[in-house]
């Protein structure tokens, strides 16, 4: 099957054929000249609406939303039975974004950014949180406070408005799945994988957009998830407490540069991450007001290289906090005799600020 259509306005088109049709907004509850839908790329707590043209694809039931900046957009859309071509006539105008979805809530789909000139680019649209599983036959999403969220379980099934602190899902076939979690606007999703069913062995990767809906406390979130091998980028800028958050994640070998600008406590955050060798620079330059035990046993039992220890110490020196306890000893953390000049200088500066630091000699 195939089809084509050229959008020439909010309610007008030409050269229509096959599976693609323009759907008039006149049949909606509030008839206007355009489809008024939540802005799918907006990640804030409030909801922002966007005026769109809507197309339907009868071949696969796709809905195509075309966000417009003016009342007279122009966009040619073609479907060859397996893929779309946008702007095949090179005459597009007043189009800013395109979303292809079968999800009526517009939570999951293919998001295309339309620049003024140049190629239309599909964006990698991460969910609020995405869990990549090991090979599993079931999975539990666990939270510490009553949630309100939607989930795509990765096997074609979705659920909305979940308010249970423990939510289980059984897969018809065991395998690796990507689970996408999207909290309701204005709600807090406080994840707690530690203590979940098979929590230590069923999760290999975590990433997502994160943000303020994570709340302020991620204590023990991924503690002892030994199967976790990849911690992706997540916006943690609202979080103050990271106590034991990644404790015992022995499969991690490196860590990303997360935003710790509100953080006050990292006590035991990476304790016993026995394979963690690589840690980025500058991540502690700016934090919240650190408690005196903020870094107590934080990196105890890791495998940090001398460069990683330099990155940590110089960042803490830049931070400017005083009278803090720091643990970077035990495990196979690089011995002080192997530290760089920069690391030793930062160490001395911290000691002069009242820090107490334990290390491998």
Secondary structure as UniProt FT lines:
FT   STRAND          3..7
FT   STRAND          13..18
FT   STRAND          20..23
FT   HELIX           25..27
FT   TURN            29..30
FT   STRAND          35..38
FT   TURN            40..41
FT   STRAND          49..57
FT   TURN            58..61
FT   STRAND          62..68
FT   STRAND          74..79
FT   STRAND          84..86
FT   TURN            88..89
FT   STRAND          95..101
FT   TURN            104..105
FT   STRAND          110..113
FT   STRAND          121..123
FT   STRAND          129..133
FT   STRAND          136..143
FT   STRAND          149..152
FT   STRAND          158..162
FT   STRAND          166..175
FT   STRAND          178..183
FT   TURN            185..186
FT   TURN            194..195
FT   TURN            197..201
FT   STRAND          203..207
FT   HELIX           212..214
FT   TURN            219..224
FT   TURN            226..227
FT   STRAND          230..231
FT   TURN            237..238
FT   TURN            243..244
FT   TURN            247..248
FT   TURN            250..251
FT   TURN            261..262
FT   TURN            267..272
FT   TURN            274..275
FT   TURN            283..284
FT   TURN            292..294
FT   TURN            296..297
FT   TURN            300..301
FT   HELIX           306..319
FT   STRAND          325..328
FT   TURN            331..332
FT   HELIX           336..338
FT   HELIX           341..352
FT   TURN            353..354
FT   STRAND          356..359
//
